[in-house]
Amino acid sequence: MNITAIRPGPSATAFAEFVQHDRIHRRVYTDPDIFALEMDRVFAANWVYLLHLSELPAVDDFKQVWIGTRNFVVSRNANDEVAVFANRCSHRAATVCREPKGSASTFTCPYHGWKYDSRGQLFGVPGKKAYGKTFKERGMHLARPAQVATYKGLVFATLNPDAPALEAHLGHSKRFIDDWLAHQGGHENLRVAGAQRFKLKCNWKVVYDNAGDGYHVPFSHQSLLKMTSDRYGGGDMSYFADADRSNMRLYDLSNGHTLIDQRPDMHKVSAWNQQRPQPGRESFERHVRNATRPDAVNAVLDSAVGAGMNLNIFPNLLFIGNQIQVLQPVSANEVLVYWYATQRADADDEMRSIRMRTQEDFPIMGEMDDASNFEECQRGMESSPDDEWIDISRHYETGKDQEEAPGLTVGPVTSELHMRAYFKEWLRLMSAQPVLSIQKTKP
């Protein structure tokens, strides 16, 4: 049994007035009705990132995930396949999974004891003789999204049966995802570890706005950069001080995806040497020099630091340094932000330790700056409703944003091309009338 629905909502013209070429109306960030529609059209009807396969290393491992505000469970079942199903009992809608992650071959609803296997298939109903002949025809298995697909270990899902294939959705971003995975030693070498969690009082788009913002760094992170400069004479992100004349670039990859490419400056000489001091740095470098061929030392050291990319896969997946950031919208003015640390399967203890120290450096020493600004942006939009517009016109009229190929535009790293690009996709999605579908047939 499949259940489909077209979610009614405003027409295309209703949102066109809110999203202009060089400015965005504040209601896009503050209106609960717009937020509710986003959960259908931007999240449920779009490809949304769920997790990396390394987070389910063994059969029966599971994890709760979200498609916007819709709660799902991802499980690796006995056939070593990934199953995605709603965390909602088919009986009275109680959640069947109460733990964020773990290992289980079955899920039993605590309310009335209905039992489901690791594919979401109903196999146990207490007192089932009380149900009539039509019960089996209703489709009482846990609901599954219309499509689930994986790109090199990254698992995505959508409730839209008409959504394009995942690789078509990723488009130009695939090239840079591949680059990021190569920095981790390849997609089969990547291991996603635990997360630092932030609960922010702002709209999810305020966080996504910043994901492709190369303009804010010397201002928002002034204290961090000043400390680095005063104590050590420079270091990571110091090349943002004169970003407009840097070699860094900002890319519009289409479909709402964007990239800040720091590599031309971060890796210009040595990414390792530009890192801020951290515990164990000197001993790690000695270890590498003693255990590695001389011609490979620099490559090993550079593999310990971030990939030099802020790669943003609309709407909820961000690759920052060596970390994976995931956005989970909660309401029009609240969002959960997860910073997942990563490791390499081929790393020794020394490498694992220094990568963790690097991943502690940011967000711990930098995300606080951003989080404060995110919440203050939201407060400003809500407390000053008469000042209606958010400006996104930086480099809009300078002619410096250039199309390199169909669907691939590049501009200065301080351009607000990122926001102009993803709001174009946001408007397209919000103007559609998607069909959303779940499957409740036997898996």
N, C-alpha and C positions, 0 to 999 in steps of 0.2 A: 504494500500500500504506500503510495506516494501522496504527500500533502503539498499542494502548491497554493500560492496566494500572490496577488498583486497588491502591494501596499499603496493605497491611494495617498495622494499628497499634492502639494502645490505644483503648478506648471513651470516650465522652463523660464518664462518671463519673470516669475516671482523671485528667482534667485539672480537673474542677470543684473538687476538693479543693485544687488549687494556686492557683486564681484565685478569690479571694473579693471581696466588694464593696469592702473597704477595705484589703486586704493581698494580697501576692503571695508565693508560696513561692520560696525561693532556688533551688530545683532548676530552675525555669523559665529561669534564667540560666546554670546551671552544668552541666546534664546533657547529655552528648554525644548520647544517644539522643533526647532531646527536640529538640535542635538538628537532628538528621538528619530527624526527622519534620516540623519547620518548613519545611525546604527543599522538601518535597513539598506540604504543605498550606497554608502561609502564603505561600510564594513561587510554586512551580510551578503551583498550582491557583488562584492569585489573579492579578489584573492587576498587572504589575510594570513600572515605568518603565525604558526602555532608553536613549533619547537624544532630543535635539531635532533636527529636520530640518536646521537650519542647520549641524550638524556634518558633514553630507554634502552640501556645496554643488554638487558636480559629478557627472556620470555616472561610475560605477565607483569612487567614493569608498566606503570601508568603515571600520568600527570594531568592535572586539571589545566585547561587552557581557556582562552576567551576569543570569541569573534565579536568584537565590540563589547556589548553588554550581555551577549549570549554565552552561557557557560557550557563547555564541552569537556570530555575526557579523551585523551589519546592513550591507547594501550597497544603494547606489542603482544600479539596473541600467540597461541600454540603453533600456528603455522608460520611464525616469525614474520607476520604481516602487521602493518600498522592499521589499527581501527580507530575511527573517530566517531564518537556518539555523544548525544546530549546528556548532560548531568541532570536528568529530569525523569523520574519514574513515570511510566505510562499509565499508572493507576490514578494517583492523586497528586502528582507533580512534585513530590518531595525529592530532594537531591539524593541520589544513590551513592555518591562518592563525597565523603566529608573531609578527606585528607588531601593536601595539595599535591602529593606524589607518594609513590610507594610501589608495592608489588602485591598483586592479587589476581587470582584466576577467575574469581567471580565477584559480583557486586550485589549486595543484598540491601534493599531499601529498608531502613530502620523503622519505617512507619508501619507497614503491613507485611513485611517479609518477602516481597517479590524478589526473585533472584534472576540475575542476568550474567551471561558469560563475558569473557574479555573481548568479544566482538559486539556486545550490546544485545545479544539474543536472549529473549525471555525463555527460561526453561523451568521455572518453579513458581507456582502460585498456591499458597496455602488455601486449603478448602476449595480446590478448583471445581469440584462438583456443583458448587453453587452457581456456576456460570453456564449460560445456555449455548446453543449451537452457533449463534452469531458472534460469539466472543472471539473465535479464532480468525474471523474474517476482518476484524477491526484493525489489524496491524498494531500489535502491542509491544513490539520490540523497541529498543531505545532509538530515538530519531538520529539519522545520519545526514551530514551535509550532502548537497547535490554532487559536489566534486571534491576530491582530495587528490593532491599531487605533490610530488617531491622533486626538488632540484638540488642534486648533489648533497643530499642529507638534510636539506631544509624543507620542512613539511608545511604545506599551505592547504587551505580549504576555502570553499565558498558555497553559499546556499543558492547560487545562481546557476541553473543548469545550462544557460546560454552564454556564460562567461567564456571568453577565448581561452585557449590552452594556456597553461601556466607559463611556458617558455615565451609565448607571444606577449603575454602580460609583462614579463620581465624585460623583454626587448633589449635595448642597448645596455641595460644594467648588468646583463649576464657577463659581459666582458670584464666588468669591474668586480663582480662577485667572484669570478674565477681568479682575478688578481689577489683579492683578499684571502681566498682559500689557499692560494699558492703560498702566501706568506705564512700560513699555518702548516705548511708541509703537505698540502693537498686535502681534499674534502674528507678522505677516509682517515686522515691523521688528526682531524680536529676533535677536541673533546670540550663540551660545554659544561662548565661547573656551576657553582652556586651564584646567587645574585644579591647585589645590594638593592634594596627596595626603597623607593621614595613615594610618598603620598603628597601630592601637590594640589593646592587650591587654585587651579586654573583649568581652562579648557585644553583638551589634548592638542589642539592645533597650535597653541602658544609654544608648546614643546617642539612640535614638528617645524614651526617657523624657524626656530633657532638651529635646527639640525643642519641647515644649509646656509648659515649666517656667518660669513667671514669678516663682517664689519664690526662685531661687538667685542672681539677678543681683547684688544689693548685697553678697552674701557671696562668691561665687565670683570675681567681677570687682572686688573691693574695691580692689585696687591700681590698676587702670585708671581706675575712677571717682574715686578719691582724687587721682590725678595730674591728671585733667581738672579736678576741682574746685579743687585747690590752684593750678594754673597759669592756669586760664581761667575759673574761677568757675562751672563747670557744663558742660553739653554732652550729647551723645548718651547715652541710657540713664540719665541722672540722675533721670528721672521714675520709675524703679523703686525709688528710695530709700524711698518710702512707697506701694508699689504697691497695697496693699489699698484705699487711698483715691484711687487714680488713676482716670482715665476709660478705661483700657485694659480689654479684655475677652478672655476665653478661650472659644472655641466648640468644642463637640462637633458635628461635621458628619455623624456616622454613618459606618458602614463603616470605622471606625478612623481617619478623617481628622479633623484638628483645626486650630485657628488661634489664635495669639496676635495680636491686633490692636492694634498700638502706635500706629496713626494718630491716634486722638483726642488723644494727648499729643505725639507726635513732630511732627505737622503742625498742632498747635494754633495756633502763630504762624508759625513758619518752620522746616522741617526742615533747610534749608541752614544757618541760623544756629546750629543745635544741634550741627552736626558738629564733631568735634575738628579742630584745625589739621592741615593736610597740605601737602606740597610743591606749589606751584603754585596754591594756593587763591586768593590775592589777585589774581594775574594772570588766572585764569579768570573771576573775578567782574567784573573790569574789562572783559574781552573780551565777556562776555555783555551788560553794560550798554551797551557801545558798539555791539554788533551786533544788538540786539534792541529791539523796540518797548517803551516804558516799561511798558505795561500787561501785558506778557508776561514781564518779567524774572524775577519771583518764581517763576513756573511753570517756567521753564527751569532756574533754579538748583535748585529742588526735584526736578526730574527727574534731576539728577546724583547724588542721594543715594539711599539704599535706599528700598524701597517701604513700609517700616514694617509688614511682615507676617512672621510665622513660620508659614507655611502647610505643613501636613504631610499628605502623601498616602501612606497606609499601603500597603505596608510600607517603601518605600525611597526616596521622593522628598520633598525638603524645599526650599521656597522661603524663603530667608533674606536679607532686604535685597534686593539686586539679584542675588544669587547663587543657583545651583541646587546643592543638596547631594544627593549620591547615596550610599546605603549599600550596601556589598557584603560580606555575611557570609562569613567564611572558616571559622570553627570556633566551638565553643561559647564560646570565650574570645578570639576575635580577629576584627577587622572592619577593612575598608578604608573610609575616608571620603574622598570627592572633593568639593571645593568648586570648582564651575565658575564662572568669571567670565563676565559677560555684557556685551555692547555693544549699541548701537542702530545700525541701518544708516543712519539719518539724521543721526548725530552727526558733528560736525567733529573735527579732531585734538585741540582743546582739551577738548571734552567727553569723548572717549575717554580722554584722559590722566587727567582728574580722577575719572572713574568708576573707573578702575583704582586710583588712590590710595585711594579710599574702600573698595574691595574688599580692598585690602591691610591697611587698618586692622583689619578683622575678617574673617578669622580670625587674622591674625598677632598682633594685640595682645590677643586674647581667647580664642581657641580653645585656647591652651596651658593656661589655667586649667581649662577644661572637660575637656580630654584627661587632665589629671592626676587630676581627680576621677573621671572614668569608670573609669580603671584602678584607682584605689583602691577604688571601689565593688566592682569585680570581685574584687579581692584580699580585701576584707572578707568577701564572700559565700563565697569558696573557703576562706579560712583559719579561719572561725568557723562550721563547719557545724551546730553545736548551736543557734545563734541563727537560726532558720529563716525568719523572715518579713520582708518588705519592706513598710513602711507606706506607704499611699497614701490616707490618710483626711483630708487637709487639705480643709476645707470640705465634707466628706461629710455632716456632721450640722448644718450651720448654716442650711440651707435657702436658700442664696444661689445655688445652681445651678438655673436656671429654664428650662423648655422654652418657647422662643419660637414654635416651629412643630413639626409632626410630624418627628421626626428631627433637630431643631436645638435644642440646649441651650446656654445661655450662663451663664457664671459669672465670679467674680473672677479676675483674671489670675494670682493666686497659688494658685488651686485646683488640686488634683491630679485634676481632672476629665479632663484629657488622658490620664493613665494609666488611669483607670477606664474611659474610653471605648474606648481602643484595645485594652485587654485583654479587653473584652467581645467585640470582633471577633476577637481572637486565639483566644479560647476557642471561638467559633463555628466558626472555620476548623479548629482542631485537633481538634474533636469530629466533624468530617465524615469521610466515606470517599470522597474525590473520585476521579473517573476522570481519569487523565492520558493525553494522546494526542499523538503526533507523526505527521507526514505525511511519507512517503518516496516518494510518487508523483512523477511528472514535474511540475515546477512549471507 
